Amino acid sequence: MSIGRHILTALAIAPDGSVAGSSDVRINEADPTHGQIAITLVDPAHRGHRLGMALKIATRDNALATYPDLRAVDTCNAEVNDHMNAVNEALGYRSIETLLELQKKL
Ligand SMILES: CC(C)(COP(=O)(O)OP(=O)(O)OC[C@H]1O[C@@H](n2cnc3c(N)ncnc32)[C@H](O)[C@@H]1OP(=O)(O)O)[C@@H](O)C(=O)NCCC(=O)NCCS
């Protein structure tokens, strides 16, 4: 059964054919003006080549081409994740809320 949620994914492929990184944008048919990024990930062996930024640009461009009414994309990240936060800032993402998460070690 379809729930109307579409996931546009970009993959970075290394010269040996393995996946070096990935990123996505999720868009619900109920509101195609809004997208959400779930995860951006680069294999540690391939970090330092701006693949995270390239993947986020690729999925944004694909989402805009597919959903021309798209107006905003949300992404979330830990405050301590300097590398991802640097990418987000360079791409123009701005903080809209801070989420306090609590963890109990078992
Ligand atoms: C965030 C992430 C995608 C960035 O990777 P990237 O695109 O290769 O990063 P950049 O090319 O912008 O790297 C810039 C510098 O930071 C370093 N770097 C990037 N990520 C690093 C990490 N997690 N730990 C240590 N150093 C890191 C790079 O080696 C590079 O160093 P240099 O300038 O001396 O060459 C990657 O760190 C990652 O996959 N992290 C785990 C997943 C994650 O936290 N995702 C975000 C939440 S969804």
PDBQT file of the ligand as one rigid body, heavy atoms in Angstrom, charges set to zero:
ROOT
HETATM    1  C1  LIG A 201      29.281  14.593   8.007  1.00  0.00    +0.000 C 
HETATM    2  C2  LIG A 201      30.039  13.824   6.931  1.00  0.00    +0.000 C 
HETATM    3  C3  LIG A 201      29.080  13.326   5.842  1.00  0.00    +0.000 C 
HETATM    4  C4  LIG A 201      31.082  14.779   6.309  1.00  0.00    +0.000 C 
HETATM    5  O1  LIG A 201      31.940  14.027   5.453  1.00  0.00    +0.000 OA
HETATM    6  P1  LIG A 201      32.701  14.737   4.218  1.00  0.00    +0.000 P 
HETATM    7  O2  LIG A 201      31.722  15.281   3.237  1.00  0.00    +0.000 OA
HETATM    8  O3  LIG A 201      33.706  13.773   3.708  1.00  0.00    +0.000 OA
HETATM    9  O4  LIG A 201      33.397  15.948   4.979  1.00  0.00    +0.000 OA
HETATM   10  P2  LIG A 201      34.269  17.138   4.351  1.00  0.00    +0.000 P 
HETATM   11  O5  LIG A 201      34.822  16.733   3.021  1.00  0.00    +0.000 OA
HETATM   12  O6  LIG A 201      33.456  18.375   4.421  1.00  0.00    +0.000 OA
HETATM   13  O7  LIG A 201      35.459  17.159   5.404  1.00  0.00    +0.000 OA
HETATM   14  C5  LIG A 201      36.103  18.336   5.854  1.00  0.00    +0.000 C 
HETATM   15  C6  LIG A 201      37.224  17.897   6.800  1.00  0.00    +0.000 C 
HETATM   16  O8  LIG A 201      36.694  17.231   7.946  1.00  0.00    +0.000 OA
HETATM   17  C7  LIG A 201      37.187  15.898   8.038  1.00  0.00    +0.000 C 
HETATM   18  N1  LIG A 201      36.077  15.062   8.489  1.00  0.00    +0.000 N 
HETATM   19  C8  LIG A 201      34.861  14.937   7.889  1.00  0.00    +0.000 A 
HETATM   20  N2  LIG A 201      34.076  14.140   8.643  1.00  0.00    +0.000 NA
HETATM   21  C9  LIG A 201      34.824  13.760   9.713  1.00  0.00    +0.000 A 
HETATM   22  C10 LIG A 201      34.548  12.958  10.851  1.00  0.00    +0.000 A 
HETATM   23  N3  LIG A 201      33.334  12.384  11.024  1.00  0.00    +0.000 N 
HETATM   24  N4  LIG A 201      35.515  12.800  11.789  1.00  0.00    +0.000 NA
HETATM   25  C11 LIG A 201      36.724  13.395  11.636  1.00  0.00    +0.000 A 
HETATM   26  N5  LIG A 201      37.039  14.184  10.566  1.00  0.00    +0.000 NA
HETATM   27  C12 LIG A 201      36.093  14.350   9.623  1.00  0.00    +0.000 A 
HETATM   28  C13 LIG A 201      37.650  15.547   6.642  1.00  0.00    +0.000 C 
HETATM   29  O9  LIG A 201      38.611  14.535   6.661  1.00  0.00    +0.000 OA
HETATM   30  C14 LIG A 201      38.171  16.892   6.174  1.00  0.00    +0.000 C 
HETATM   31  O10 LIG A 201      39.448  17.122   6.712  1.00  0.00    +0.000 OA
HETATM   32  P3  LIG A 201      40.564  17.950   5.837  1.00  0.00    +0.000 P 
HETATM   33  O11 LIG A 201      39.965  19.297   5.571  1.00  0.00    +0.000 OA
HETATM   34  O12 LIG A 201      41.759  17.961   6.763  1.00  0.00    +0.000 OA
HETATM   35  O13 LIG A 201      40.758  17.134   4.592  1.00  0.00    +0.000 OA
HETATM   36  C15 LIG A 201      30.800  12.624   7.588  1.00  0.00    +0.000 C 
HETATM   37  O14 LIG A 201      31.543  13.094   8.686  1.00  0.00    +0.000 OA
HETATM   38  C16 LIG A 201      29.882  11.496   8.062  1.00  0.00    +0.000 C 
HETATM   39  O15 LIG A 201      29.462  10.637   7.289  1.00  0.00    +0.000 OA
HETATM   40  N6  LIG A 201      29.615  11.490   9.378  1.00  0.00    +0.000 N 
HETATM   41  C17 LIG A 201      28.796  10.422   9.954  1.00  0.00    +0.000 C 
HETATM   42  C18 LIG A 201      27.333  10.556   9.607  1.00  0.00    +0.000 C 
HETATM   43  C19 LIG A 201      26.748  11.819  10.162  1.00  0.00    +0.000 C 
HETATM   44  O16 LIG A 201      27.094  12.269  11.247  1.00  0.00    +0.000 OA
HETATM   45  N7  LIG A 201      25.824  12.398   9.396  1.00  0.00    +0.000 N 
HETATM   46  C20 LIG A 201      25.124  13.598   9.799  1.00  0.00    +0.000 C 
HETATM   47  C21 LIG A 201      23.896  13.314  10.556  1.00  0.00    +0.000 C 
HETATM   48  S1  LIG A 201      22.613  12.743   9.497  1.00  0.00    +0.000 SA
ENDROOT
TORSDOF 0
